[in-house]
């Protein structure tokens, strides 16, 4: 069976050909856990969770690795903790648990890997330092977050779909 997907970069339906059929990896940006989620926050986990199920059925469970992060560092988290006079971990633990419960109620499978941003700050900083030091653009023109580096005369944008 051939698996065809819509490629948002080329805007065409194309055959999906993994770089390595023995290890297909997929990453989805998860929630910023400062409050309860809303229905819009469920779109990504529902849609991409369905894609993960399809990939696992097609390639086998052990060949697909799905990661969805938890962003547990943000100005909104800091503000909520300050307002409630509680440690930041109190806010993030509560809303990460609520998010997991909400996704479970929607029938969304757990990802294989759930990295928390705060546990990877050093690696994130190192990646940004290396990227800016080599004047490598961080984002493509389809991105939604504007980023400018010395080698680029214009902003690049990252669009997430």
C-alpha positions, 0 to 999 in steps of 0.5 A: 500500500502506498501512503500519500500525504499532502506536502505543505511545502510543495502544496502537492499530494506526494508519496510518503517515503521515510528517510529510514523505514526502520525508524520514522520519527515525528515531533509535535509541539505540545502545550504551554502549560499555564492554564487549561487547554481549549479545543484548539489545543486538541487539534494537533494531538488529534490530527497528528495522533491519527497520522501516528496510528496510520504510520504505526499500522503501515510500518509497525509500532516499533518503527515509529517514534512520536514525540510531543513536548511540554513547554513548561517555561513561559512568561504566562507560566511565570505570571500565573505562579506570581499571581497565585504565589506558588512555585512555577512547578505547581502551575506546570505540574497541574496543567500538564496533568490536566492536559494529559487527562483531556487528551486521554478523554479525547482518545488521543494516544500518549506519545512515545517521548514527552520532553519537558522544555526546562529539562533541555534548556542547555541544549536549546541555548547551545543550538541557538548559539551554534546556529547564530554563530554560523549565521545559519537561518533558523527558520524557512520562509514558511515559518510563523515565528520571525527570526533574523540572523546576520547572514539574512537581510530579511526575516524568515518565517515559520508556519506550522500546520 
